[in-house]
Amino acid sequence: MSDHKFSTNALHAGHDTTLNGGTRAVPIYQSTAYVFNNSDHAANLFGLAEFGNIYTRINNPTNDILEQRLAAIEGGVAALVTASGTAAIATTLMVLLKSGDHIVASNSLYGGTYNLLSVTLPRLGITTTFVDPSDPSNFGKAVKENTRAIFVESLGNPKLDVLDLKAISSEAKSAKIPFLVDNTVATPALLNPIEHGANIVIHSLTKYINGNGTALGGAIIDAGNFDWANGKFPEFTEPSAGYHGLVYHEAVGPIAFIIKARIEGLRDFGAALSPFNAFQIIQGLETLEIRVKKHSENALALAKWLETRSEVTWVNYPGLASSRFKAQSDAYLPKGQSGIVTFGVKGGFESAKKIADNTKLFSLLANIGDSKSLIIHPASTTHQQLDDAAQESTGVTKDLIRLSVGLEDLEDLKSDLENAFATIDKSVLA
Ligand SMILES: *Cc1c(COP(=O)(O)O)cnc(C)c1O
């Protein structure tokens, strides 16, 4: 990998202009398939004797540039892009696990991921134990004979708990299982989980990396630091029936996982990213670092302002002095704590709903990481299908409002919220 710094890699990694007609921008290779030189060439590509493009479900030159760029900025050895963040998570787990396997996961997860692990995967015989991530030893305690992965979010959405990745990674290491980290909210501009022991990093590119709410995408980044030959993953050390007897660990060593995810995961589950979306996401990635810095500054300032408001009962932002995650935040997120702020209001569910319904700049919708500010009341929307206990464990209380603070002028954001606060039923404010 290149030894350039973050912002340089975000602009240049993976794009050799001499191979792409001198194009300064990354071109969109909108082609479904690729012409083989002859049948022997095709046989070599299918047999992995030579790397090259076959079919866009498996690989594409535009996607390849995005993949190299993401691997560079996360400090991984290789990456794979997918149709969405959810596809990245599902593809990772389907490549890694089989019926009868078990996952230990943080109980503070994105709602969609929580449902995948708690409802859908059990139908396929893959079960998950959810643990309170604030005590890293909880992960080790929940590991069983058949546990094959630990899954967390570096900065939980929407609980905003900053995890002690280093400590959790040692639990995974002693159990000889890979440590999977969804780094969507923190972004590689603020945190690189691989530096703290992650083996596989996952992103929803839909959020901050694309950054303007115009394209879905996901990514899997392989740190290349997991020993797949440790006895727990025979699919990597024995001939693969799904790939004419290929032994991944022998054939491609440290990139065994990401290669298997590509040639079996994308081939069989088909969650490929459209090259048009890859192009769009590349435009966003160019400015990730400066955007996330500004998102973080706006979010911290707004969180401090919310703390001064009489309508507000509590504010959660990892950068606040009052945050119970402040020490961890100083250790893991010194450059900024990203753009998500949650807070509670007097009057609970009804007041929170009212505020979400009455902002004008903050758009009421289910997304984060847009340059435009967003608001949602999870208990009445994204998390309404969860029962009370599940709402509680995912950190979603009835009075919780989640803001995804955008790049607008801070004063405009404050007055927008102030106007929405004015619509709360006055009787609950006394
Ligand atoms: C949005 C999100 C996902 C899912 O990504 P999609 O691109 O929407 O499929 C996964 N994890 C986290 C933390 C997210 O915020």
The ligand as a Gaussian input file, in Angstrom:
#p B3LYP/6-31G(d) Opt

LIG

0 1
 C      -26.726000       2.783000       7.762000
 C      -25.898000       1.840000       8.516000
 C      -25.735000       0.509000       8.071000
 C      -26.447000      -0.017000       6.851000
 O      -25.981000       0.580000       5.686000
 P      -26.891000       0.741000       4.346000
 O      -25.932000       1.352000       3.389000
 O      -28.036000       1.620000       4.716000
 O      -27.332000      -0.621000       3.971000
 C      -24.931000      -0.317000       8.812000
 N      -24.302000       0.116000       9.919000
 C      -24.433000       1.376000      10.379000
 C      -23.724000       1.782000      11.613000
 C      -25.234000       2.281000       9.699000
 O      -25.376000       3.531000      10.162000

